[in-house]
Structures are given as C-alpha cells and as structure tokens.
Amino acid sequence: MRGIRYFIGRIYRYSGPILLYNFIAMLFIGVLQSIGFVFIIPLLNMTGIVALDMSSVPVVSDLMGKLEGIANEQSLLAVLIVYILLIVGQSLFNWHLSMQNKRIQQGFIRQLREDTYRSIIRANWSFFLAQRKSDLVKLMTTEIGNVKKGLNYTLQFLSSLILTSVKVGAAVILAPGIALTIISIGAALLLCSRYFTRRAKQFGYDNLMLSKVYAAGITDHLNGMKDIKGNTLETAHEAWMTDLCGQVERNSIDFAKLKASSQFIYQTVSAVLLAIFVYFLLNMFQSQPAELLLVIMLFASIWPMIVRIQISVEKLAAMAPSFESVIHLQQLCLSERELGEEQLAHDRRINLRQGLTCRSVSFRYNREREHYALNNVSLHIAAGGLTAIVGASGAGKTTLVDMLMGLNEPECGEVLVDGERLTCDNAIALRRSISYVSQDPFLFNASIRDNLKLLQPEAADDRLWKALELAAAAKFVKRLPHGLDTFIGDRGVRLSGGEKQRLVLARALLREPSILILDEATSALDTETEWRVQETLARLQGTMTMIVIAHRLSTIRHADQVVVLDGGEVRQVGTYQELANERGGLFSKLLGKQVGVPS
Ligand SMILES: Nc1ncnc2c1ncn2[C@@H]1O[C@H](COP(=O)(O)OP(=O)(O)OP(=O)(O)O)[C@@H](O)[C@H]1O
C-alpha cells in the first residue's frame, strides 16, 4: 500500500490544515453520534414503550438520574430537543465535511493532472522513444480517473476509521466487556481479510495490464485503418477484440465474485455473532433487557463501520496499481527530466553566427546493443548555408538532426552551437530559433488559421498569406470553401499529403527562424509544386541556416554542402557537384540509382 500512503501524504501536502480540520469534524460527528446513542435508551424509557433498568450501565444511569429531577413531560421535551440538536449538529458537520472533501478531491486531481502532464512534457526525447503513446494517454485519462475514485475511497476509509474509533471508545465506556469482544472479533476479521485485499490488488494489476493492451491495440488499429481495410484484415482484428473483451469480462466477473464473497462472509459472521451474543447473554448471564438492547445497538452501530472499512480497503487495493503507475511515471519523468523552470523562464533565442558542429559524436538508441545509429560523426554546418543530409534509409539522417536539435544526447563526443557546447541549458534557446518540419508533421483538428498560428499566435492574416505563398500553399487554401477558416480534421486528414506538407512548411516559415530543418518535408509534392518550394528555399538561402534531409536528390542541387551518411557514419562531405564528380563515391552511386537526376 505504498501508493496509498504516498497519496495520503500528497493529499495532506495539498490540503494541509483543511484535512486536519476535516478529521476534527469527523471526531465531532463521532462524539455527537455517540451522545445520541446514549440518549436513545432514556428516550425509550420515557415513552413508556419499555421500562429498562439502566442502573448497571455507566453514563446512561447518571443521565437517567439527572433527568429524574425534572418533571416527566419536561424531561421528555428536553431529551427530544437535545436529540434534534445532536442530529442537526451532525448533519451540519457532515454537510461541511462533504463539501470540504469534494474541494480537496477536485483540487488534488486538478493538480495531479497538471503535475503529471508537466512532468511528461518536460521529459527528454529518449523518454518518448521508450514509451507507448497509448500508455501515456491511458494514464492521463483512465488511471488518473481511478486515482480520483481511490481518493474518494481513501477519504471514506479515513472517516470510517475515525468514526469507528470514537464509537468504539464510547462503547468501551458504556459496556466494556461486550465492546472489547466485538472489537477483537472485528480486528481478527480485518486481519483475515488480507487475503481478499491481496486478491483485489491482483485484480487491479490484471485490469491495468488488460486495459493497457486494449488502449494500445485500439490506437494502433484506428491509426492503421487504411491498411486494415486495404488488406482485408477486419476478421483478424475482430478476433483480437473478441479475445481481449473475453479476458476483460472474466477479470471483472472474478473481481465482482471476490467482492460479493467477502461481503457474504462479513454478513454471515455478523448474523452468527449477534445470535451468539444474544444467546449467551440471555442464557448464561441472565442479562437484563437493557444490556441486551445495548449489545444489539452497539453491534448494529459498530459492525457496519468495520465492514465499510474492509470494503474501502478492498476497493483501494484494486485502485492501488493505478496509484502506483502514476507515481512510477512521475518518478520516471523526473529522472528523465530535460527542462526545468530556469530554462523555460527566459525566452532567449540564438541567432546562429558561425554554425553547428559535431565533434566525434556517437549515439546508440539502446546501450545494451552494439548497433550505433551514429558513429564518430564529425561535421560542421555553416550558418546561413543550405546543408543537405542524404543517405539510404536507416543511415542515421533523422538521428543526426535530432542530435543537432539537442533531442538526442551524444554517448561520446559533443555538439557545439557557435562554438559553445550544446547542453540542456542552451538547448531551449536553440530550439526557439529552429523551425522543424518532420516526416510526419503535426497538424491538429482545427482551422488552417489556428494550425498556422500555433508557433506565432499573434500573426496577422497578411503574414499568414505571405507564408502560404512562400510554401506554394496559398492557391489551394484560397480554393477551399472557408479559406483560412477551413477545418482540416484529425492530423489534417481532410488534406492531401502534399497539401499537409505545404501547410506545415508555411507554419515553419511564419516563425522566421534562424535555422530551418526539413526532414523529408517535400517528399509528397508533385514535381511542379516541389520546384516552386525549391525556388522559395533558394531565395531564402543566406537569410537563415537550412538543413534539409532529402531522398530525392534533385531537390538538393542548390545545397552549399552535401553530407552523405551510411550506417551512421559520415562517408562524404562536399558540394553537390564535387560529390557527383567523385566516381565510385557513395553519392554518385545514389545518383545513379535515381533516374533523371543530373550528375
Ligand atoms: N526509436 C528508435 N529506437 C531504436 N532504434 C532506432 C530508433 N529510431 C531509429 N532507430 C535506428 O537508428 C538507425 C538510424 O535511423 P534514422 O531514423 O536516423 O535513419 P534515417 O536515415 O533517417 O532513415 P529514413 O530515411 O528511413 O528516415 C536505424 O538503424 C534505425 O533502425
């Protein structure tokens, strides 16, 4: 129950004195309930329904003695008024308590969501390479939802525990023997119920694992729906779904069985216990009806609370895996933290003057494997120039660009920005100066205008149109029925591949970056549009540093420098023409494989 202890600590840190105040309110409720309990027997006596001898019961007998001094009618009135006041007092405390608890819960969950999201988003790139997106989505939605439920159970558990303790204290004063017997049996049962708690936790884990598989599968299937349909894989995916749903169903039914069994055992034990008490008190000790009534009332009051504690513990155990997975993720993010407040506080940008340099940089995605994605890479990317990075698929082009942006950290060697070592302290300033267009650009389900303004929220429409012109996108946007206000669907699904690329390029240019990085950013364009984009890049040459990854070598003819990568190593560096003239070189081989590209 490390997770539960941790979260009680976190609730306390969040709510501070309010939680203590709530505990005191619970103590008051317990005391008021106990006083009400003491008043019931005199009340019954006064109504004349029963005439119970209270002389052997402490506190109650004193109270009866005091009431005897007052006239019968008045004493009944007094008892009734006190009784009403007690109930009103309890209700007021309860009302206040439930409002405070709701505030603690909502505030705590809001803070937990914000903290978890902040820790995720500030983690380094290698964290994201290692995580499944669906796991993170599930954690931010379902698991935090479970933590919210768990929080509720924790507060219920604490309030039941406090109320039970107060009532038990009152019962020990009123009828010590009987109360201590009930408590001992209750405690013994709570200990025995550890079996149920352990099983509940196991169900929680199984459920967490199954729901992870479910979320990941659904995400994959929806992302790959075109492939599923195109390859008629519907039946195979339906079978996967049926199998998984069966497992989820079985797990849920087994858990429900466990809960029902534990409640059945508690109810049976309570009935048997009550019968045994009544039998023994009546037959063995010739008990007075007053004591008998007390036994029944004590039992009826304390036992359900012991059962409620057990139920809360079981429910908490089932939620524990969710608590633990949130803690685990937060700790992982902390250990993989890339950005602190200091880095985000300033809005410094770097205006690249000399260039970016790699000195003997090596990098592996998995340090347990021998394969180096980059091996002893040394190169200089001059400021203001256009550097093209080429090579076969898997040669290490994207890895190199990620390294230059400070997303990947070199295992050996170093990256220099204008001669200064790239560390997490200047990585943010560097990235603020970069516009990066990835192979799989990010567009969200909003209008073209909102997508363009993602990096420059204050940009006016004329600047948007200028950026669209530069990216050869203005013509197609003007043709859309709502122009800039056209909604483009999830990840821009309502646009063609080439339109998406041009839109993302326009967004990148809108930022007027010091460094523009294009990773296969024009691969989906037709020849004519690509030629127009090339013209734009040629016009921008000299105004910013451009790094272009390209498979189509026709697009890099104007490059100031071409870097040829192979198996994570730099094989050639030179101008397009120099490399094309190196007969037998890797670049001329690549050129040879691309029909129609001049050498
Ligand atoms: N997240 C990752 N985890 C493990 N290995 C990776 C990861 N990303 C890339 N690699 C490996 O690193 C090497 C370089 O990959 P990289 O993506 O940099 O190549 P690339 O030249 O950009 O390829 P492409 O042209 O196909 O995009 C490859 O062997 C690839 O399998």
The ligand as an SDF file (V2000), in Angstrom:
LIG
                    3D

 31 33  0  0  0  0  0  0  0  0999 V2000
   13.4700    4.9880  -31.6590 N   0  0  0  0  0  0  0  0  0  0  0  0
   14.4080    4.1540  -32.0980 C   0  0  0  0  0  0  0  0  0  0  0  0
   14.7790    3.1040  -31.3440 N   0  0  0  0  0  0  0  0  0  0  0  0
   15.7400    2.2530  -31.7710 C   0  0  0  0  0  0  0  0  0  0  0  0
   16.3820    2.3680  -32.9420 N   0  0  0  0  0  0  0  0  0  0  0  0
   16.0510    3.3860  -33.7380 C   0  0  0  0  0  0  0  0  0  0  0  0
   15.0500    4.3300  -33.3740 C   0  0  0  0  0  0  0  0  0  0  0  0
   14.9280    5.2350  -34.3600 N   0  0  0  0  0  0  0  0  0  0  0  0
   15.8150    4.8740  -35.3100 C   0  0  0  0  0  0  0  0  0  0  0  0
   16.4870    3.7740  -34.9410 N   0  0  0  0  0  0  0  0  0  0  0  0
   17.5540    3.0940  -35.6970 C   0  0  0  0  0  0  0  0  0  0  0  0
   18.6080    4.0210  -35.8890 O   0  0  0  0  0  0  0  0  0  0  0  0
   19.1220    3.9380  -37.1910 C   0  0  0  0  0  0  0  0  0  0  0  0
   19.0450    5.2990  -37.8850 C   0  0  0  0  0  0  0  0  0  0  0  0
   17.6810    5.6460  -38.0190 O   0  0  0  0  0  0  0  0  0  0  0  0
   17.2180    7.0220  -38.6490 P   0  0  0  0  0  0  0  0  0  0  0  0
   15.7590    7.1600  -38.4500 O   0  0  0  0  0  0  0  0  0  0  0  0
   18.0820    8.1000  -38.1310 O   0  0  0  0  0  0  0  0  0  0  0  0
   17.5370    6.7660  -40.1810 O   0  0  0  0  0  0  0  0  0  0  0  0
   17.1890    7.6550  -41.4440 P   0  0  0  0  0  0  0  0  0  0  0  0
   18.4320    7.7600  -42.2470 O   0  0  0  0  0  0  0  0  0  0  0  0
   16.5550    8.9350  -41.0070 O   0  0  0  0  0  0  0  0  0  0  0  0
   16.1490    6.7320  -42.1630 O   0  0  0  0  0  0  0  0  0  0  0  0
   14.9030    7.1180  -43.1180 P   0  0  0  0  0  0  0  0  0  0  0  0
   15.4640    7.7490  -44.3370 O   0  0  0  0  0  0  0  0  0  0  0  0
   14.2780    5.8050  -43.4080 O   0  0  0  0  0  0  0  0  0  0  0  0
   14.0220    8.0360  -42.3190 O   0  0  0  0  0  0  0  0  0  0  0  0
   18.3380    2.8470  -37.8990 C   0  0  0  0  0  0  0  0  0  0  0  0
   19.0910    1.6550  -37.8480 O   0  0  0  0  0  0  0  0  0  0  0  0
   17.0850    2.7160  -37.0870 C   0  0  0  0  0  0  0  0  0  0  0  0
   16.6000    1.3880  -37.0980 O   0  0  0  0  0  0  0  0  0  0  0  0
  1  2  1  0
  2  3  1  0
  2  7  2  0
  3  4  2  0
  4  5  1  0
  5  6  2  0
  6  7  1  0
  6 10  1  0
  7  8  1  0
  8  9  2  0
  9 10  1  0
 10 11  1  0
 11 12  1  0
 11 30  1  0
 12 13  1  0
 13 14  1  0
 13 28  1  0
 14 15  1  0
 15 16  1  0
 16 17  2  0
 16 18  1  0
 16 19  1  0
 19 20  1  0
 20 21  2  0
 20 22  1  0
 20 23  1  0
 23 24  1  0
 24 25  2  0
 24 26  1  0
 24 27  1  0
 28 29  1  0
 28 30  1  0
 30 31  1  0
M  END
$$$$
